[in-house]
């Protein structure tokens, strides 16, 4: 019995709603003039957005500057750096990169030295550091083919690389080891030209931050016979003539 009453109430509600809705449509069709509908326009209240109504893509396009830090993994080891970036339209950008990394030969293996109580590299002559300051040009591809957050690019750049040399032992004497700080007063600076080319992709986390991954090849010739990292007269290791090579660059950036 309760179910029957509930069912009748539903049927009654349905017919009541249908009749009311049809009557409402008829009244709108008739209007005051009896024919055409009349729409009243209330101009006393106007809603205006306090800021421009922009899409996410338009917001991103209005942000044309970027800044961030780099983590570098190369054949010589680990490095770090920073960059400034300027976006040009949607498909291009220009960046200024400064990085710092140590340059070593692949067979420089430290061993325990009991005179100093630490691990040292036998027959090492100089600590060598590579500090490239370069301008890069990026071209983005597949803007509309892939997901909006992933932007592949080709990058090419060039500029100046500062090669810094500090002695590992004083006057080449293995009994007079010089640590990093004590060797700085005898540092020598060399200025060399360099260039690079690479591929990578930006991953846009949101319209103000992004990650970037790139694989680059640097060419930084030292010139002449190169410069010694290991003593070439006591080992078979040749001087370093190219401070470039393959680098994996991981960047974390902010847009503003």
C-alpha positions as CSV (number, residue, x, y, z in Angstrom):
1,X,0.0,0.0,0.0
2,X,2.8,2.4,0.9
3,X,4.5,1.6,-2.4
4,X,1.3,2.3,-4.3
5,X,0.9,5.7,-2.6
6,X,4.5,6.6,-3.3
7,X,4.0,5.7,-7.0
8,X,0.8,7.8,-7.2
9,X,2.6,10.8,-5.7
10,X,5.4,10.5,-8.3
11,X,2.8,10.3,-11.1
12,X,1.0,13.3,-9.7
13,X,4.2,15.3,-9.3
14,X,5.2,14.5,-12.9
15,X,1.9,15.7,-14.4
16,X,1.8,18.8,-12.2
17,X,5.3,19.8,-13.2
18,X,4.5,19.1,-16.9
19,X,1.4,21.3,-16.9
20,X,3.2,24.1,-15.0
21,X,6.1,24.0,-17.4
22,X,3.9,24.0,-20.5
23,X,1.9,26.9,-19.1
24,X,5.1,28.9,-18.5
25,X,6.2,28.4,-22.1
26,X,2.8,29.6,-23.4
27,X,3.0,32.7,-21.3
28,X,6.5,33.5,-22.6
29,X,5.4,33.0,-26.1
30,X,2.3,35.3,-25.7
31,X,4.0,38.1,-23.9
32,X,2.2,41.4,-23.2
33,X,1.8,42.1,-27.0
34,X,0.1,38.7,-27.4
35,X,2.6,37.5,-30.0
36,X,6.3,38.1,-29.7
37,X,8.2,37.5,-26.5
38,X,9.5,40.5,-24.6
39,X,12.9,40.3,-22.9
40,X,13.5,42.9,-20.2
41,X,17.1,44.2,-20.0
42,X,18.2,45.3,-16.6
43,X,21.2,47.6,-17.0
44,X,21.4,48.8,-13.4
45,X,23.8,46.0,-12.4
46,X,26.9,45.4,-14.6
47,X,29.4,42.7,-13.6
48,X,33.0,43.6,-14.7
49,X,35.9,41.3,-14.0
50,X,38.6,43.0,-11.9
51,X,41.3,41.5,-14.2
52,X,41.6,40.6,-17.9
53,X,39.8,37.4,-18.9
54,X,42.7,35.5,-20.4
55,X,43.1,31.8,-21.2
56,X,46.0,29.8,-19.8
57,X,47.8,29.9,-23.1
58,X,47.5,33.7,-23.4
59,X,48.7,34.0,-19.8
60,X,51.8,31.9,-20.6
61,X,52.5,33.9,-23.7
62,X,52.5,37.1,-21.7
63,X,55.3,35.8,-19.4
64,X,58.5,36.4,-21.5
65,X,61.3,35.9,-19.0
66,X,62.8,33.0,-17.2
67,X,65.5,32.3,-14.6
68,X,66.8,29.0,-13.1
69,X,69.6,26.7,-12.1
70,X,71.3,23.8,-13.9
71,X,72.7,20.5,-12.7
72,X,75.3,19.1,-15.1
73,X,76.4,15.5,-15.6
74,X,79.4,15.2,-18.0
75,X,82.2,12.9,-18.8
76,X,84.4,14.8,-16.3
77,X,81.9,14.6,-13.5
78,X,79.4,16.8,-11.8
79,X,78.7,20.5,-12.3
80,X,76.2,23.3,-11.7
81,X,75.2,26.6,-13.1
82,X,72.4,29.1,-13.7
83,X,70.7,30.8,-16.6
84,X,68.5,33.7,-17.8
85,X,66.0,33.2,-20.6
86,X,64.0,35.4,-22.9
87,X,61.0,34.0,-24.8
88,X,60.5,35.3,-28.3
89,X,56.9,34.7,-29.5
90,X,55.9,31.1,-29.0
91,X,58.5,29.0,-30.8
92,X,61.9,30.7,-29.9
93,X,63.9,31.7,-26.9
94,X,67.3,33.1,-26.1
95,X,69.3,32.1,-23.0
96,X,72.4,33.2,-21.2
97,X,74.1,30.3,-19.4
98,X,76.9,30.2,-16.8
99,X,78.1,26.9,-15.5
100,X,81.0,25.5,-13.4
101,X,82.5,22.0,-13.5
102,X,85.8,20.3,-13.0
103,X,87.7,18.8,-15.9
104,X,89.6,15.5,-15.3
105,X,90.9,12.7,-17.3
106,X,88.9,9.4,-17.2
107,X,91.8,7.5,-15.5
108,X,92.3,9.9,-12.6
109,X,91.7,7.5,-9.7
110,X,92.4,8.6,-6.1
111,X,94.2,6.3,-3.8
112,X,95.0,6.5,0.0
113,X,97.9,8.7,0.9
114,X,99.2,8.0,4.4
115,X,101.3,11.2,4.6
116,X,98.1,13.4,4.5
117,X,95.6,10.9,5.7
118,X,93.3,11.2,2.7
119,X,92.7,10.0,-0.8
120,X,94.9,11.7,-3.4
121,X,95.5,11.2,-7.1
122,X,99.1,10.1,-7.8
123,X,101.1,12.2,-10.4
124,X,98.3,14.7,-10.7
125,X,99.7,18.1,-11.7
126,X,96.8,20.6,-12.0
127,X,93.2,20.9,-10.9
128,X,91.3,22.2,-14.0
129,X,87.9,23.9,-14.0
130,X,85.7,24.8,-16.9
131,X,83.4,27.9,-16.6
132,X,81.6,28.5,-19.9
133,X,79.5,31.7,-20.4
134,X,77.5,31.2,-23.5
135,X,74.4,32.5,-25.3
136,X,72.0,29.9,-26.6
137,X,69.2,30.0,-29.2
138,X,66.3,27.5,-28.8
139,X,63.8,26.5,-31.4
140,X,60.7,24.7,-30.1
141,X,59.0,22.0,-32.3
142,X,55.6,20.2,-32.3
143,X,53.8,22.9,-30.4
144,X,50.4,21.7,-31.4
145,X,51.1,18.0,-31.9
146,X,52.1,16.8,-28.4
147,X,50.7,17.6,-25.0
148,X,50.7,21.3,-24.0
149,X,53.1,20.7,-21.1
150,X,55.9,19.1,-23.2
151,X,57.9,21.3,-25.5
152,X,60.8,19.6,-27.4
153,X,63.5,21.9,-28.7
154,X,66.8,22.2,-30.6
155,X,69.4,24.4,-29.1
156,X,72.7,25.9,-30.4
157,X,75.0,28.3,-28.7
158,X,78.4,29.8,-28.4
159,X,80.5,32.2,-26.3
160,X,83.5,32.3,-24.0
161,X,84.8,29.6,-21.7
162,X,87.1,30.4,-18.8
163,X,89.5,27.6,-18.0
164,X,91.0,27.8,-14.5
165,X,94.2,25.9,-13.5
166,X,95.4,25.5,-9.9
167,X,98.4,23.4,-8.8
168,X,97.8,20.0,-7.1
169,X,101.3,19.9,-5.6
170,X,103.6,22.8,-4.8
171,X,106.3,23.0,-7.5
172,X,105.4,19.4,-8.5
173,X,106.6,18.0,-5.2
174,X,104.4,15.1,-4.1
175,X,105.3,15.8,-0.5
176,X,103.8,19.4,-0.7
177,X,100.1,18.8,-1.4
178,X,98.0,21.9,-1.8
179,X,94.3,21.7,-1.0
180,X,91.6,23.5,-3.0
181,X,91.7,26.8,-1.0
182,X,95.5,27.0,-0.6
183,X,96.0,26.5,-4.4
184,X,93.7,29.4,-5.4
185,X,96.4,32.0,-4.9
186,X,98.4,30.3,-7.7
187,X,95.4,30.0,-10.1
188,X,95.9,30.7,-13.8
189,X,93.0,31.8,-16.0
190,X,92.7,31.0,-19.7
191,X,90.0,32.4,-22.0
192,X,88.9,30.2,-24.8
193,X,86.1,30.2,-27.4
194,X,83.5,27.5,-27.3
195,X,80.2,26.4,-28.9
196,X,77.6,23.7,-28.4
197,X,74.6,22.0,-29.9
198,X,71.9,19.9,-28.3
199,X,68.3,18.6,-28.1
200,X,66.0,18.5,-25.2
201,X,62.5,19.3,-23.9
202,X,60.8,21.7,-21.5
203,X,58.2,20.3,-19.2
204,X,55.8,23.0,-18.1
205,X,54.5,22.3,-14.6
206,X,52.4,25.4,-14.6
207,X,52.5,28.8,-16.2
208,X,55.2,30.0,-13.8
209,X,57.5,27.0,-13.4
210,X,59.1,24.4,-15.6
211,X,61.7,21.7,-15.8
212,X,64.1,21.2,-18.7
213,X,66.2,18.2,-19.9
214,X,68.8,18.5,-22.6
215,X,71.6,16.5,-24.1
216,X,74.4,18.8,-25.4
217,X,77.8,18.4,-27.1
218,X,80.3,21.2,-26.2
219,X,83.4,22.0,-28.3
220,X,85.9,24.0,-26.3
221,X,89.4,23.7,-27.8
222,X,92.3,24.7,-25.6
223,X,94.8,25.2,-28.4
224,X,98.4,24.2,-28.7
225,X,99.5,21.1,-26.9
226,X,96.7,21.4,-24.4
227,X,97.2,21.7,-20.6
228,X,98.2,18.9,-18.2
229,X,95.9,17.5,-15.6
230,X,98.2,14.6,-15.0
231,X,102.0,14.8,-15.3
232,X,102.6,13.6,-18.8
233,X,106.3,12.7,-18.1
234,X,105.4,10.3,-15.2
235,X,102.3,8.8,-16.8
236,X,100.9,7.9,-20.2
237,X,98.0,10.4,-19.8
238,X,98.0,13.1,-22.4
239,X,97.2,16.8,-21.8
240,X,93.6,17.9,-22.2
241,X,93.1,19.7,-25.5
242,X,89.2,19.9,-25.6
243,X,87.2,21.0,-22.5
244,X,84.0,20.1,-24.2
245,X,82.2,16.7,-24.6
246,X,78.8,15.4,-24.0
247,X,76.7,16.8,-21.1
248,X,73.3,16.0,-19.6
249,X,71.7,19.2,-18.4
250,X,68.8,19.2,-16.0
251,X,67.3,22.6,-15.3
252,X,64.7,24.0,-12.8
253,X,63.3,27.3,-13.8
254,X,60.7,30.0,-13.0
255,X,59.0,32.4,-15.4
256,X,58.2,36.0,-14.6
